[in-house]
């Protein structure tokens, strides 16, 4: 809403529903554009650039997930070659314990690759239309250097079209107390006692979020902090994760909250010891910015954009320490030690988080960068 207000005050229009979008398409069809630039704020809708004036289009790309079906076939082919070579060796020595374990691991990898190939065939046509639209856009804004580098690494778009503009954080997320919202957070979670360690996770339960690791790290942290509690915002866990929580002794130390309005969510961030993100990869991760703005340190793996977004005085990014293509487990012990490190020096990390958010991730900074990008699109400049 804040960005919408800024756009309106500047004389721009926001097309947030199908009726308004159809009106735009109708005007374009009759040659009446009525705008200098059209910003597609999520690359998942980049296919619209195929029916709009491409030289007026700016698209923001948040991650490469929608293009995964197009990348999966070549990746699966390479992985199948590796699995085939390893699987043959494993079957040749089935009596050997190590060989048997290797063979079973290869079987799991083969099944996983089969699922990826099926999903790729199903979703590839839609992903291809999105990619065609993205390639036609005048400019593509990446929310992090990690997303830009990944786009270039897989050769989806030319470098000359790319700019990097980090997201800005909503003004509701602040380290300043909010009496009403803080009281509501206390009603949801109970009083916060000195010395308690409250780990927070904000996000969906999508497989790449790795809720299994989240539970494992929280359980392991109990050895140093017996009062540790895990708070999850984003809906209820599934039965498999609930069973895992019970097996790890976390069932009574887990609090599940629905999606919260920004002020209340900010209050939940403010009372947390750390935001814990054990995901395989994040394209940007708005919870990271929200946590930093609230003075909450961030702990996660140094994959995707996390190590780019979080400096060493605002949290701890742990080396992944594994090859996800081989279905290896990452450095869970390292993530647990990072939680303990942040909890032991919370005041210093909290101050660093607040400072980082103010310096890098304000809405004004983001809007100014977008205005420069829009001007480049209007003027047809070749560099950003």
C-alpha positions in Angstrom: 0.0 0.0 0.0 2.9 2.4 0.7 4.3 1.8 -2.7 0.8 2.2 -4.3 0.5 5.6 -2.6 3.9 6.7 -3.9 3.0 5.7 -7.4 -0.4 7.5 -7.2 1.2 10.7 -5.9 3.6 10.6 -8.8 0.8 10.4 -11.3 1.1 6.6 -12.0 -1.5 3.9 -12.1 -1.6 0.5 -10.4 -3.4 -2.3 -12.1 -4.0 -4.8 -9.4 -6.9 -6.9 -10.7 -8.1 -8.6 -13.9 -10.6 -5.9 -14.8 -8.0 -3.1 -14.8 -5.5 -5.3 -16.7 -8.1 -6.0 -19.3 -8.7 -2.3 -19.7 -5.0 -1.8 -20.3 -4.9 -4.5 -22.9 -7.9 -3.0 -24.6 -6.2 0.4 -24.8 -3.0 -1.2 -26.2 -5.0 -3.0 -28.8 -6.4 0.4 -30.1 -3.0 2.1 -29.9 -3.8 4.2 -26.9 -1.1 3.4 -24.4 -1.6 6.1 -21.8 1.6 5.2 -20.0 5.4 5.6 -20.4 6.4 2.4 -18.6 4.4 -0.7 -17.5 6.0 -2.4 -14.5 5.3 -6.2 -14.1 6.1 -6.6 -10.5 6.4 -10.4 -10.5 8.2 -12.3 -13.2 5.5 -15.0 -13.0 3.3 -12.7 -15.1 6.1 -11.8 -17.6 4.1 -13.6 -20.3 2.0 -10.4 -20.5 5.0 -8.7 -22.2 4.2 -10.9 -25.3 1.0 -8.9 -25.9 2.2 -5.5 -24.6 4.7 -3.0 -26.1 7.9 -4.7 -25.1 10.0 -1.5 -25.2 7.8 -0.1 -22.4 8.0 -3.1 -20.1 10.1 -3.5 -16.9 9.8 -6.8 -15.1 11.0 -7.6 -11.6 12.5 -11.1 -11.2 12.4 -12.5 -7.7 13.9 -16.0 -8.3 14.1 -18.7 -10.9 11.6 -21.1 -9.5 9.1 -20.6 -12.3 11.8 -21.5 -14.8 12.8 -24.7 -13.0 10.9 -26.9 -15.5 12.9 -25.6 -18.4 16.2 -26.1 -16.5 15.3 -29.5 -15.0 15.7 -31.6 -18.1 19.3 -30.7 -18.8 20.1 -30.9 -15.1 18.3 -34.2 -14.8 20.2 -35.5 -17.8 23.5 -34.7 -16.2 22.4 -36.1 -12.8 21.2 -39.3 -14.5 24.6 -39.8 -16.0 26.2 -39.4 -12.6 23.6 -41.7 -11.0 24.0 -44.3 -13.7 27.8 -44.5 -13.2 27.5 -44.6 -9.4 24.6 -47.0 -9.5 26.5 -49.5 -11.6 29.4 -49.5 -9.2 27.1 -49.9 -6.3 25.3 -52.9 -7.8 28.6 -54.6 -8.7 29.6 -54.7 -5.0 26.2 -55.3 -3.2 27.8 -57.4 -0.6 29.9 -54.6 0.6 28.1 -52.4 3.1 29.4 -49.1 1.6 28.4 -50.2 -1.8 24.9 -51.2 -0.6 24.4 -47.8 1.0 25.6 -46.1 -2.2 23.2 -48.2 -4.3 20.3 -47.2 -2.1 21.3 -43.6 -2.3 21.4 -43.8 -6.0 17.9 -45.3 -6.0 16.6 -42.3 -4.1 18.3 -39.9 -6.5 16.9 -41.7 -9.5 13.4 -41.5 -8.1 13.8 -37.8 -7.4 15.1 -37.2 -10.9 12.0 -39.0 -12.3 9.7 -36.7 -10.3 11.6 -33.7 -11.6 11.3 -34.9 -15.3 7.5 -35.5 -14.9 7.0 -32.1 -13.3 9.1 -30.4 -16.0 7.1 -32.0 -18.9 3.8 -30.8 -17.2 4.9 -27.2 -16.5 7.4 -26.5 -19.3 4.9 -24.9 -21.8 3.7 -22.3 -19.3 7.3 -21.6 -18.1 8.3 -21.2 -21.7 5.7 -18.5 -22.3 6.8 -16.7 -19.2 10.4 -16.8 -20.4 9.5 -15.5 -23.8 7.9 -12.5 -22.2 10.8 -11.9 -19.9 13.2 -11.9 -22.8 11.1 -9.3 -24.7 11.0 -6.8 -21.8 13.0 -3.7 -22.1 14.5 -4.1 -18.6 14.6 -6.8 -16.0 15.1 -5.9 -12.3 16.6 -8.6 -10.1 16.0 -8.3 -6.4 19.5 -9.5 -5.5 22.9 -10.1 -7.2 22.3 -13.8 -6.5 19.2 -13.8 -8.8 21.1 -11.8 -11.5 24.1 -14.2 -11.4 21.8 -17.2 -11.6 20.0 -15.8 -14.6 23.3 -15.2 -16.3 24.7 -18.5 -15.3 21.9 -20.5 -17.0 21.8 -18.1 -20.0 18.2 -17.1 -19.8 18.6 -13.4 -20.6 21.4 -11.0 -21.7 23.3 -9.1 -19.1 22.6 -5.7 -20.8 18.9 -5.9 -19.7 19.6 -6.6 -16.0 19.6 -4.3 -13.0 19.8 -5.1 -9.3 17.4 -3.3 -7.0 17.0 -4.8 -3.5 13.5 -4.8 -2.0 12.6 -2.2 0.6 11.0 -3.0 3.9 7.5 -2.0 4.9 7.6 0.9 7.5 5.5 -1.2 10.0 8.7 -3.3 10.6 10.7 -1.3 13.1 12.6 -1.9 16.3 10.6 0.9 18.0 8.0 -0.4 20.5 4.4 -0.5 19.5 2.3 -0.8 22.7 -0.8 -2.2 21.1 0.9 -4.7 18.7 3.4 -5.8 21.4 0.5 -6.6 23.7 -1.2 -8.6 21.0 2.0 -10.6 20.4 2.2 -11.3 24.1 -1.4 -12.6 24.1 -0.4 -14.9 21.3 2.9 -16.1 22.7 2.7 -15.4 26.4 5.1 -13.2 28.4 8.8 -13.1 27.3 11.0 -14.0 30.2 14.6 -12.9 30.5 17.0 -15.6 29.3 14.5 -17.3 27.1 15.6 -18.2 23.6 12.8 -17.8 21.0 13.6 -18.9 17.5 11.4 -17.5 14.8 10.6 -18.9 11.3 8.4 -16.9 8.9 7.3 -18.5 5.7 5.4 -21.3 4.0 6.0 -25.0 4.5 7.1 -25.5 0.9 9.7 -28.3 0.6 12.6 -25.9 -0.2 11.9 -24.2 3.2 13.2 -27.4 4.9 11.0 -27.4 8.0 12.7 -30.7 8.9 16.0 -28.9 9.4 14.2 -26.1 11.2 12.9 -28.6 13.8 16.3 -30.4 14.0 18.2 -27.2 14.7 15.7 -26.0 17.3 15.9 -29.4 19.0 19.7 -29.4 19.0 19.8 -25.9 20.5 18.1 -27.2 23.7 21.4 -28.7 24.9 22.7 -25.1 25.5 19.4 -23.4 26.0 16.8 -25.7 27.7 14.2 -23.0 27.5 14.4 -22.7 23.7 11.1 -22.3 21.9 10.3 -22.3 18.1 7.7 -19.9 16.8 6.5 -20.4 13.3 4.4 -17.9 11.4 2.8 -19.0 8.2 0.2 -21.6 8.9 0.0 -25.1 10.4 2.5 -27.8 9.8 1.6 -31.1 8.0 1.3 -34.4 9.8 4.8 -35.5 8.8 6.4 -32.4 10.3 4.2 -32.7 13.4 5.4 -36.3 13.9 9.0 -35.2 13.5 8.5 -32.4 16.1 7.2 -35.0 18.5 10.1 -37.4 17.8 12.6 -34.6 18.4 10.9 -33.6 21.7 9.7 -30.2 20.2 6.0 -30.8 20.2 5.5 -28.8 23.4 8.1 -26.1 22.4 6.5 -25.3 19.0 4.1 -22.4 18.6 2.3 -22.2 15.2 0.7 -18.9 14.2 -1.2 -18.0 11.0 -0.1 -15.1 8.8 -0.2 -11.9 10.8 -0.9 -8.3 9.9 2.4 -6.3 9.6 2.3 -4.5 13.0 1.7 -7.7 15.0 4.3 -9.6 12.9 6.8 -6.9 13.7 6.1 -7.3 17.4 6.7 -11.0 17.0 10.0 -10.3 15.3 11.1 -7.8 18.0 10.8 -10.4 20.8 12.6 -13.2 18.9 16.2 -14.1 19.6 16.8 -14.9 15.9 15.1 -15.5 12.6 16.1 -19.0 11.6 16.0 -19.8 7.8 17.4 -23.3 7.0 16.1 -23.1 3.3 18.0 -24.7 0.5 17.9 -21.3 -1.3 16.1 -18.0 -1.2 15.8 -15.6 -4.1 15.5 -12.7 -1.7 13.5 -13.4 1.3 11.4 -10.6 2.7 11.4 -12.1 6.2 15.1 -11.3 6.2 14.5 -7.6 5.7 11.6 -7.5 8.1 13.7 -9.2 10.8 16.7 -6.8 10.3 14.4 -3.7 10.5 13.0 -5.0 13.8 16.5 -5.6 15.2 16.3 -9.4 15.0 19.5 -11.2 13.9 19.3 -13.7 11.0 20.7 -17.2 11.0 20.7 -19.4 7.8 22.8 -21.0 5.1 25.0 -18.9 2.9 23.0 -19.9 -0.2 21.1 -17.7 -2.7 20.9 -14.2 -1.5 21.2 -14.6 2.2 25.0 -14.0 2.5 24.5 -11.0 0.2 21.7 -9.5 2.4 23.1 -10.2 5.9 26.4 -8.8 7.0 28.5 -10.4 9.7 27.4 -8.0 12.4 23.7 -8.6 11.7 23.6 -12.4 11.8 25.4 -15.5 10.9 25.4 -17.2 7.4 26.7 -20.8 7.6 28.4 -22.5 4.7 26.0 -25.1 3.2 28.7 -27.7 3.3 27.0 -30.2 1.0 26.1 -30.9 -2.6 22.2 -30.8 -2.9 22.4 -32.7 -6.2 23.7 -35.7 -4.2 21.0 -35.3 -1.5 23.6 -34.8 1.1 22.8 -33.2 4.4 24.1 -29.7 5.0 26.0 -28.5 8.1 23.2 -28.7 10.7 25.7 -28.6 13.5 27.1 -25.3 12.1 23.6 -23.8 12.0 23.0 -24.9 15.6 26.3 -23.3 16.7 25.3 -20.1 14.8 22.1 -19.9 16.8 24.0 -20.2 20.0 26.5 -17.6 18.9 23.8 -15.0 18.2 21.9 -15.8 21.4 25.0 -15.3 23.4 25.7 -11.8 21.9 22.2 -10.7 21.0 22.6 -7.0 21.8 25.5 -6.6 19.3 23.8 -8.5 16.5 20.5 -6.7 17.1 22.2 -3.3 16.8 23.9 -4.4 13.6 20.7 -5.6 12.1 18.9 -2.3 12.7 21.8 -0.4 11.2 21.9 -2.6 8.1 18.2 -2.2 7.5 18.3 1.6 7.7 21.4 1.9 5.5 20.4 -0.5 2.7 16.7 -1.4 2.6 14.5 1.7 2.9 11.5 2.1 0.7 12.9 5.5 -0.5 16.1 3.9 -1.7 14.2 1.2 -3.6 11.8 3.7 -5.2 14.7 5.9 -6.4 16.5 2.9 -7.9 13.3 1.9 -9.8 12.8 5.4 -11.1 16.3 5.3 -12.6 15.5 2.0 -14.2 12.2 3.3 -15.6 14.0 6.3 -17.1 16.5 3.9 -18.8 13.7 2.0 -20.3 12.0 5.2 -21.5 15.2 6.6 -23.0 16.3 3.3 -24.4 19.7 3.5 -22.5 21.8 0.4 -23.0 23.3 0.4 -19.4 21.8 0.9 -16.0 
